[in-house]
């Protein structure tokens, strides 16, 4: 956890029961909260042996990106979850690009209109 702020991973796979072997260890939800506090953009997949709906809801309530139960198909589910997270990340990057493009276009239009208004105010003879 000490290196998390320096590394700032985009994706973390986190076990829900970190304290099953070491009772003094923080549980997965506490670590999830800490990760989200340090970097809300980090996607966290919660991995657990327990398939109770309460644990899934608790994970999502604490902003987990996904919840995977350790079964025979866990790796397939993790791959699917990672694929979805990558799609979300790509979509967010595309939105930022389009926002920047719209901003630049608006600034160009505003500059053009502002220039026309300035010419009209200071050199009205050019419009005749």
C-alpha positions in Angstrom: 0.0 0.0 0.0 2.9 2.3 0.6 3.8 2.4 -3.1 0.3 2.9 -4.4 0.5 6.7 -4.5 3.7 6.6 -6.6 2.5 3.9 -9.0 -1.2 4.9 -9.2 -2.3 1.7 -11.1 -5.3 2.0 -13.3 -6.7 -1.4 -12.3 -6.4 -3.4 -9.1 -7.7 -6.9 -8.4 -8.4 -7.1 -4.7 -9.4 -10.0 -2.5 -12.4 -9.3 -0.3 -11.0 -11.3 2.6 -7.5 -10.0 3.1 -7.8 -10.7 6.9 -8.7 -14.4 6.7 -5.1 -15.5 7.3 -4.0 -12.5 9.4 -6.8 -11.2 11.6 -5.1 -7.9 12.1 -4.9 -7.2 8.4 -7.4 -4.7 6.9 -10.3 -6.2 5.1 -10.8 -5.8 1.4 -13.5 -3.1 1.8 -11.2 -0.9 3.9 -8.5 -1.3 1.3 -11.0 -0.5 -1.5 -12.0 2.7 0.3 -8.4 3.7 0.7 -7.7 3.0 -3.0 -10.7 5.1 -4.1 -9.7 7.9 -1.7 -6.1 7.9 -3.1 -7.3 7.7 -6.7 -11.0 7.6 -7.6 -10.1 6.7 -11.2 -8.6 3.4 -10.2 -10.8 0.5 -11.3 -11.0 -2.2 -8.6 -12.2 -5.8 -9.3 -13.1 -7.5 -6.0 -12.3 -11.2 -5.9 -13.7 -13.5 -3.3 -14.6 -17.1 -2.4 -18.0 -16.0 -1.0 -20.9 -15.7 -3.4 -23.3 -13.9 -1.1 -25.2 -11.0 -2.6 -24.5 -8.9 0.4 -20.8 -9.0 -0.3 -21.3 -8.1 -3.9 -23.6 -5.2 -3.0 -21.1 -4.0 -0.3 -18.3 -4.1 -2.9 -20.3 -2.1 -5.4 -21.5 0.3 -2.6 -17.8 1.0 -2.0 -17.2 1.7 -5.7 -15.8 -1.6 -6.9 -15.8 -1.8 -10.7 -16.7 -5.5 -10.6 -17.1 -8.5 -8.4 -15.8 -12.0 -9.2 -16.4 -15.1 -7.3 -13.5 -17.6 -7.2 -14.9 -20.5 -9.2 -13.5 -22.7 -11.9 -14.3 -19.9 -14.4 -12.7 -17.1 -12.4 -10.0 -16.3 -14.9 -12.6 -16.1 -17.7 -14.7 -13.7 -15.6 -11.6 -11.6 -14.7 -10.7 -11.4 -18.5 -14.3 -10.3 -19.3 -14.2 -7.7 -16.5 -10.9 -6.4 -17.7 -12.2 -6.2 -21.2 -15.1 -4.1 -20.0 -12.9 -1.9 -18.0 -10.6 -1.3 -21.0 -13.7 -0.3 -23.0 -14.8 2.1 -20.3 -11.3 3.6 -20.1 -11.2 4.0 -23.9 -14.7 5.7 -23.9 -13.6 8.1 -21.2 -10.5 9.1 -23.2 -12.6 9.6 -26.3 -15.0 11.8 -24.3 -12.0 13.9 -23.2 -10.8 14.2 -26.8 -14.2 15.3 -28.0 -14.6 17.8 -25.2 -11.2 19.3 -26.1 -12.2 19.4 -29.8 -15.5 21.1 -29.0 -13.7 23.6 -26.7 -11.2 24.5 -29.5 -13.9 24.8 -32.1 -15.9 27.1 -29.8 -12.8 29.2 -29.1 -12.1 29.5 -32.9 -15.7 30.5 -33.6 -15.7 33.0 -30.7 -12.4 34.5 -31.9 -13.8 34.8 -35.5 -17.0 36.4 -34.3 -15.1 38.7 -31.9 -12.8 39.7 -34.7 -15.7 40.6 -36.9 -17.3 42.6 -34.2 -14.0 44.5 -33.5 -13.6 45.2 -37.2 -17.2 46.4 -37.4 -16.7 48.7 -34.4 -13.3 50.1 -35.3 -13.4 50.0 -39.1 -17.1 50.0 -40.1 -16.2 51.2 -43.6 -14.8 47.7 -44.4 -18.4 46.3 -44.2 -19.8 48.7 -46.8 
